[in-house]
Every structure is written in C-alpha cells, then in structure tokens.
Amino acid sequence: MNNDRLRSLLEQYFNDAINDADREELFSYLNNNPDDVSGVVDEEMLNLEGAPGFDNARAQKVLADIKADPRFKDDAIIPVPVIGKSNVVKLYAGWVKIAAAVLIFASVGFYFVRRQKMGAVKNEIAANNTAKIVPGSNKAILTLATGKSIVLDSAANGALASNGKCKVNKVGDGKLVYDVLPNATHAGVNAVLYNTLTIPPGGQYQVVLPDGTQVWLNSSSSLSYPTEFTGNSRTVKLTGEAYFEVAKNKDKPFYVEMNNVQVKVLGTHFNISAYADDNDLTTTLLEGSVQISKNGSLALLKPGQQAVIGGNANTIAVSKAHINEAMAWKNGYFMFNDDNIVDIMKKVSRWYDADIEYQGNFANQRFGGTFTRSKSITDLLKNLEQISNVHFKITGRRITVMQ
C-alpha cells in the first residue's frame, strides 16, 4: 500500500467514514507493516506547528473501535502519552504497536487526518487555543444623557438609573426596559434626554423604549433615542442592524433615521440593516406598512417586501423579501443565500469579534447555507470549507481567507 492510500484510509478512519472492507484492509496492512504508522506520523510531525489536542469524544471513539476488533485484547491496549514534536515515535511490537500508533495520532490531533481536506483550518484551530474566539452573547453599553456609561452585561438586574421621566431597568440577561415614572410631571423634570445603546462586536441586546416599542439590536450596532417621546412624532437614530416591533400610536408616527434615510411607520414589525461598511441599506417589512425616503425619493412597503438603497444612490428598489434570511440573526442563525465570501465574513467578523484579511481573489465565489450562531468558530469555518474552495487560518484574532 502506498502512502497516499494509507493516508486516505487513516483519514476516513478518524472521520468515522470508513466502510468495513476498507477498515479490514487498513488493520490488515498495519498488522503486517506497523512501522509504516510511525513513518507517517514522523513525516507529518515535521510539518506540525502547534497541533491541537484531539477531541476527547473522538479519541474515545477511536479507542473503542480498535478494541472492538477481534484481533485486539483489552489488556493489550496501553495508554500513550502526548508526544512532543522533538520526541521520536517509539512503538511496541504487534497489534499493541498499532494501537499505540493510532492513539499517538489522537494525541497529535485532528491536524493530520484533516490536513488535505480542510487545508488551513489546522492553523485556525491551533491559534484558537491561545486566542479564543467565541460566539457573540448578550452585551451592550448604555450611555446616559449625563455621559455616564453602564456596561450592561456586568450590571445586576434591577433599576440602573432614573433618567428624565423614566426609570431604566435591566430585567434579565440581554433586555433593558424603560418604565415611565407616574409622578415625574410633578418632579420638575421637563427636558428631553437622549440615551444611546451601543452593541459591540460579538454582542446583541434588546431594549423596550418608553412608548413600549421593542427593539432587538445586532452586533456592531447602536440606537440613540429619547427617554420620553414628546411632540407629534417618535424618532430614533440607528447604526448597524435592528429589528423593530413598534407600538401603535396613530397620532405619533415612529421614525427611524440612518445614513440620510428615513423610515416612517405607525405600528409595524420590520428589520433594518444599515451597516456603514455594507454597500446597501435594506429594510424588510414583516407586518403593517412603512414609508422609505431618501433625498426626495419615496417608496411604500407592504408586508413581505423589502427596500434596498445603494450607499451612493437615491433610488429605492422594492422587491419580494427573503424574510427568513432577514430575520436569521434575530432567530440565532446565519443564513447565506448565494452570498459572496466578503459579505459572509462581515457577518462572521461582527458576531465573533474578529478581524478578516484576504489572500486571493474571491469575486466570483458565492455560497449558501444555514448555520447556528452558537457554533464555535472552528465548526463554522470547517462547514464553510466543506461547501467551497476557500480555506481559513487564524493568527491571534485575525481570520485569513485563502484560496
């Protein structure tokens, strides 16, 4: 058996994808040529830089698979310590030698068996041990009108501040509520005060505004709003992305302002994506009606429609909406629909708080798929590699996208 065939069988074996005939071929070959395992391990370890530990569950699966083979005896399986790069792989004779060799593969990691298939993910996994990149969570910073900032993810539940005619309460992990103070009109509180809720990269948060409007904010976003909606309208300012469920009040239309664009509503459910580094500003309507305006251009949306405005254009393009795609982030998913890798990695960067760099031209590569936002960065990148010709590595908190 040549080395390529041996590597292929070993890769299938570690991925639990080997059939009975190939497993028999592999075991029979190793039984007669146990030194080949040592040779392959030594060869691969010469290229190894910071291999990760093999997943414990997978290691146990490999060990159980070996022990289930009738040519093994339980008392023949010996524990093998993790072997460093500078050590020589030293094995024992017979099937004990094979068992030890396989366990050594487990100790040096998934790096080898996935190297050809997964490309540069090996570096990403290794780097992840020293610079942990984790999925986003409920975190935000509330900046009061006084300039005081409150880090919400570390603040205790309960009243955070009395702000104008409202009391600001953290009511749970990831939710902020403004409650109107019934006696505030008798307390000499007349000025309209503005608060800003800022979501850092790797964060998300929900706020209930003084009028009862509910807003969910995605990572790398911010919302500026008054602590009391006075006059004949309700106006907030958004950067980034948010989903709104606006409290109905026919006498006070609700406005969302961002990037010279204004969305006017009475009571409705809609999503706005208005990141500064995106080419387009997109409003997706789920319920009710909204009016979109920019520099004199107007469009009225019906449920199930979306409006797209190019960053340097005034034209408003209205089309059928991809509701599931627009709402994926709020529902805990990434959903890609023929997206290019640059747009995909923007979303990854915001949610995992990572920097992205590119090596190569990816203009013509587009992908689709649905992934949970709770996935580890390792799992997500592996899944993206499996559906594309793109490879990844991590250096610190930087993800490099390669061909």
Secondary structure as GFF3:
##gff-version 3
##sequence-region A 1 403
A	DSSP	alpha_helix	3	14	.	.	.	ID=ss1
A	DSSP	alpha_helix	20	32	.	.	.	ID=ss2
A	DSSP	alpha_helix	35	45	.	.	.	ID=ss3
A	DSSP	alpha_helix	56	68	.	.	.	ID=ss4
A	DSSP	three_ten_helix	74	76	.	.	.	ID=ss5
A	DSSP	alpha_helix	94	108	.	.	.	ID=ss6
A	DSSP	alpha_helix	110	113	.	.	.	ID=ss7
A	DSSP	alpha_helix	115	118	.	.	.	ID=ss8
A	DSSP	alpha_helix	121	128	.	.	.	ID=ss9
A	DSSP	beta_strand	137	138	.	.	.	ID=ss10
A	DSSP	beta_strand	141	143	.	.	.	ID=ss11
A	DSSP	beta_strand	149	151	.	.	.	ID=ss12
A	DSSP	three_ten_helix	152	154	.	.	.	ID=ss13
A	DSSP	beta_strand	158	163	.	.	.	ID=ss14
A	DSSP	beta_strand	166	172	.	.	.	ID=ss15
A	DSSP	beta_strand	175	180	.	.	.	ID=ss16
A	DSSP	three_ten_helix	184	186	.	.	.	ID=ss17
A	DSSP	beta_strand	194	199	.	.	.	ID=ss18
A	DSSP	beta_strand	203	208	.	.	.	ID=ss19
A	DSSP	beta_strand	214	217	.	.	.	ID=ss20
A	DSSP	beta_strand	221	226	.	.	.	ID=ss21
A	DSSP	beta_strand	234	245	.	.	.	ID=ss22
A	DSSP	beta_strand	254	258	.	.	.	ID=ss23
A	DSSP	beta_strand	261	265	.	.	.	ID=ss24
A	DSSP	beta_strand	269	274	.	.	.	ID=ss25
A	DSSP	beta_strand	280	287	.	.	.	ID=ss26
A	DSSP	beta_strand	290	294	.	.	.	ID=ss27
A	DSSP	beta_strand	297	301	.	.	.	ID=ss28
A	DSSP	beta_strand	305	310	.	.	.	ID=ss29
A	DSSP	beta_strand	316	320	.	.	.	ID=ss30
A	DSSP	alpha_helix	323	327	.	.	.	ID=ss31
A	DSSP	beta_strand	333	340	.	.	.	ID=ss32
A	DSSP	alpha_helix	341	352	.	.	.	ID=ss33
A	DSSP	beta_strand	355	359	.	.	.	ID=ss34
A	DSSP	beta_strand	366	372	.	.	.	ID=ss35
A	DSSP	alpha_helix	377	386	.	.	.	ID=ss36
A	DSSP	beta_strand	391	395	.	.	.	ID=ss37
A	DSSP	beta_strand	398	402	.	.	.	ID=ss38
###
